[in-house]
Amino acid sequence: MGKLHSLTLKIHRYDPEQKKSWVQEYNVDVGGMLRFVDVLRKINQEQDPGLAWMSSCEHAQCGSCGVVVNGKPLLMCQLLVQNAINQFKTTTFTLRPLSIAPVLRDLIVDLPQAYKRVHKAKPYIIEPADPPPEGDEHRIPPQVMERYVEATRCVNCFCCAEACISSHRHFLGPNAMMANIVRLFDPKEKAKQERLYILYGDDGVARCHTSEACSFVCPKEIDVAHFIALGKEAKFS
Amino acid sequence: MIIGAGGAGLRTAVEILAGKRDATIMAVTKVSSPQKSHTTTAQGGFAAVNPKDPIDKPIYHMFDTWKGSDCSSDQNVIKKIVESAWEQTLWLDNHGLHFTRNEEGRFSKRTFGGHTLEFGEGPSAFRAVFEADRTGKGIMDTVWGESLKGKVSFINQSIATELIFKDECCIGAIIFEESRGEFTAVLAKATVISTGGLGQVYKITTNCRQNTGDGLAVVLREGLPVMDLEAVQFHPTGIVGPGILASEALRGEGGFLLNKNMEHFMERYAPNMKDLAPRDMVSRAIETEIREGRGVINPNFNLPHVWLDIRHLSDYVHDVKLPEITGFFKKFAGIDPKKDLCPVRPTVHYHMGGVPTNEFGEAQKSESQVVPGLYAVGESASASFHGFNRLGTNSLLELFTMGKFVGDRVSEYLGDAAEPGDLPKGTGEKSFALFSRYFESKGGENLWKIRETMREMMTEKVGVFRNEKDLDEAINQLQELKERSRHISLSSSSLIMNQELVDRWELDNLLDVAMVIAQGALNRKESRGAHTREDYPERKDEFNYHTVAYMEEYGKVVLGKRPIDMSIFKEKNKDYKRFDFVARKY
């Protein structure tokens, strides 16, 4: 095995039964190639089986394991120990849950509640375009798709929403906006008018302060701010 | 009620609504949103032959699936799925999936292992439509979106711990909502099990953390059978370390495998199809290279592996057609696949078996009897389209088309079925007893140690290669681990969002399905598809059947048989002889 690193993790904890919050410190020796999800699993296995955290695919395709590490929202599965040490120039890490929804326990937040904002942006085709001739697919030039498919890589991890300087209460959020903007580009969506209402509504892109924090933190490296900018300028063709 | 809101479960939900718009559907998922389901991690593609295609034909796809399964899938199911494939890709296109296009604006296609033209006598077939290397995410997003549109109610972060029966009919399930810490009995006219895989039984897997065989374990506890669990697919190319999937599309696009001596070793194992032989064969080849000393040891994880070479692929392939996977190598292995060789080794990916169903997804009690009101679909079900080895791109196809068929069947059934009525006496007692035991049990055993011991043991003894001695030992060890698990004490007695409590329940599920895998493997004294016995290296006609397994008491597995459907062969149409028990060479 490669070299071991001695890490100190300061983890924000919350017990829903006692309604009690505290910060707990864990010391753990781990290899540099481990992901932060592996580090937490090691803590579960060797020190504290009760520490609660969320993950699913553990390779940045589902967006379940977003937390804030030393102030930066990120996916724990994508953060290797050696990269974390290089990036943050420390072996002490403070982990706190995302603030986009209430905490359920420790690092787990009520993601279903945060998802309601994405649902409001209607992440589906509202009114499908007329179907192509029987047995055929829609003809869409790859050049047309290139303008928006990058935005479909979004996994709704809410890291952008966490970093966004606009309030969660009044803005549906960068990820929800992007889901809407994709369908404004998509030739298979007919309900462009309704999409524009979502985009320019009270909780739409007008709330964005163009800090571009969304692009800065996106774990999928999507230039979220670029799509929001296109939305603001209504450049969909 | 849909238990498990992945691609299969939600395709079923959407189709039920298409047939019966006023149906009330509840979809229970273990994750925080259906979008977090395992379906979202599928990469490469969706196999579908356009009936108007001048070169490829559905009958070739049927043959490849039959041969790929090592002649143990059901031909009625093969025919039905393959013939519906193209129509389902058009459904996806019309409902918003962003299929990658070629210059003409039509679907791009790529090739995968075991997919050929002219019954294996022609070249590789370009048969899989795809959305870059995130086809599963495209499918998941589409059916999730359609379910939202159709007002399906999602019960997130919840598990189903018990099925409810009345007069032999399934009328719902007990649901445990983690965030509220409450058990609820949910009555439903129809219940669909679509809980996905069991990859966490093994140490290295592409599967999500929550793929712990839950649905299968619940079905077994109800005295119902599971089928062909010994057929576990090892994907040849997991990224060394975490075992993350590196899609077969990498080889489909022209990548190839090398051993320590930089030898293109697949030429020896499959002279014709080489790196695009089916997954079971490539996994065995890699394990053989490693066993015979031609593997490479990764210094970070101390794991042996081989190399995947994709350095020669164009920047367009790296950056546009396979951006996610190229990113995985950079992020999780710290290497640049444009310049470096990629370290890969077999990783548990899929199980071909599951809850036995007929071609409509109705769960079976026995070969001739279904359980009214109970359905199964997706990886947790076995109809069986994949037999003993699944071809790449056939799983998205299967979960999607079967989801449609099951949805059609359920919406018909809903019209005729009686209201579930009152809760039967004794409902929930099983769950109450099980979870009470978790809280009451005392002792020094560690949940995670037992889980890790099981995963290492299953990888070592019930892995790519199996033999009688190892399997006997595995069964004994599982029995011991189950006994030890009764002496685990939990650190908290809270019911609310208690991850440790769910981990405890998952451990039971894992141990249960592991036992059925091991006993099925011990009983099957032959090698077929993904099930390889070193002591019985050949396929044998006497095992031309599906293994049906019941386990009401731990370790006491009762085995039965279900015949393989040979309807294409029996129809005696042109080419029918291809659908006999043919030899499997690539």
Chai-1 contact restraints between the chains, C-beta under 6 A:
chainA,res_idxA,chainB,res_idxB,connection_type,confidence,min_distance_angstrom,max_distance_angstrom,comment,restraint_id
A,M1,B,N302,contact,1.0,0.0,6.0,A-B,restraint_1
A,G2,B,N300,contact,1.0,0.0,6.0,A-B,restraint_2
A,P16,B,I496,contact,1.0,0.0,6.0,A-B,restraint_3
A,E17,B,S494,contact,1.0,0.0,6.0,A-B,restraint_4
A,M33,B,G241,contact,1.0,0.0,6.0,A-B,restraint_5
A,M33,B,N300,contact,1.0,0.0,6.0,A-B,restraint_6
A,Q45,B,W448,contact,1.0,0.0,6.0,A-B,restraint_7
A,P49,B,S491,contact,1.0,0.0,6.0,A-B,restraint_8
A,P49,B,E500,contact,1.0,0.0,6.0,A-B,restraint_9
A,G50,B,S491,contact,1.0,0.0,6.0,A-B,restraint_10
A,G50,B,S492,contact,1.0,0.0,6.0,A-B,restraint_11
A,G50,B,E500,contact,1.0,0.0,6.0,A-B,restraint_12
A,A52,B,Q499,contact,1.0,0.0,6.0,A-B,restraint_13
A,S55,B,R209,contact,1.0,0.0,6.0,A-B,restraint_14
A,S56,B,V31,contact,1.0,0.0,6.0,A-B,restraint_15
A,S56,B,K36,contact,1.0,0.0,6.0,A-B,restraint_16
A,S56,B,C208,contact,1.0,0.0,6.0,A-B,restraint_17
A,S56,B,R209,contact,1.0,0.0,6.0,A-B,restraint_18
A,C57,B,T41,contact,1.0,0.0,6.0,A-B,restraint_19
A,C57,B,C208,contact,1.0,0.0,6.0,A-B,restraint_20
A,H59,B,I244,contact,1.0,0.0,6.0,A-B,restraint_21
A,Q61,B,T40,contact,1.0,0.0,6.0,A-B,restraint_22
A,Q61,B,T41,contact,1.0,0.0,6.0,A-B,restraint_23
A,C62,B,K36,contact,1.0,0.0,6.0,A-B,restraint_24
A,C62,B,T40,contact,1.0,0.0,6.0,A-B,restraint_25
A,S64,B,K36,contact,1.0,0.0,6.0,A-B,restraint_26
A,Q78,B,K331,contact,1.0,0.0,6.0,A-B,restraint_27
A,L104,B,S179,contact,1.0,0.0,6.0,A-B,restraint_28
A,L104,B,M497,contact,1.0,0.0,6.0,A-B,restraint_29
A,R105,B,M497,contact,1.0,0.0,6.0,A-B,restraint_30
A,I108,B,M497,contact,1.0,0.0,6.0,A-B,restraint_31
A,L111,B,S32,contact,1.0,0.0,6.0,A-B,restraint_32
A,P112,B,S32,contact,1.0,0.0,6.0,A-B,restraint_33
A,P112,B,N156,contact,1.0,0.0,6.0,A-B,restraint_34
A,Y115,B,S33,contact,1.0,0.0,6.0,A-B,restraint_35
A,H119,B,L148,contact,1.0,0.0,6.0,A-B,restraint_36
A,P123,B,G145,contact,1.0,0.0,6.0,A-B,restraint_37
A,Y124,B,G145,contact,1.0,0.0,6.0,A-B,restraint_38
A,Y124,B,E146,contact,1.0,0.0,6.0,A-B,restraint_39
A,Y124,B,K149,contact,1.0,0.0,6.0,A-B,restraint_40
A,I125,B,G96,contact,1.0,0.0,6.0,A-B,restraint_41
A,P128,B,N94,contact,1.0,0.0,6.0,A-B,restraint_42
A,P131,B,N94,contact,1.0,0.0,6.0,A-B,restraint_43
A,E137,B,D93,contact,1.0,0.0,6.0,A-B,restraint_44
A,E137,B,R106,contact,1.0,0.0,6.0,A-B,restraint_45
A,E137,B,F107,contact,1.0,0.0,6.0,A-B,restraint_46
A,H138,B,D93,contact,1.0,0.0,6.0,A-B,restraint_47
A,R139,B,G105,contact,1.0,0.0,6.0,A-B,restraint_48
A,I140,B,R101,contact,1.0,0.0,6.0,A-B,restraint_49
A,I140,B,G105,contact,1.0,0.0,6.0,A-B,restraint_50
A,P141,B,G105,contact,1.0,0.0,6.0,A-B,restraint_51
A,P142,B,R101,contact,1.0,0.0,6.0,A-B,restraint_52
A,V149,B,H98,contact,1.0,0.0,6.0,A-B,restraint_53
A,T152,B,H98,contact,1.0,0.0,6.0,A-B,restraint_54
A,N156,B,Q35,contact,1.0,0.0,6.0,A-B,restraint_55
A,K188,B,G96,contact,1.0,0.0,6.0,A-B,restraint_56
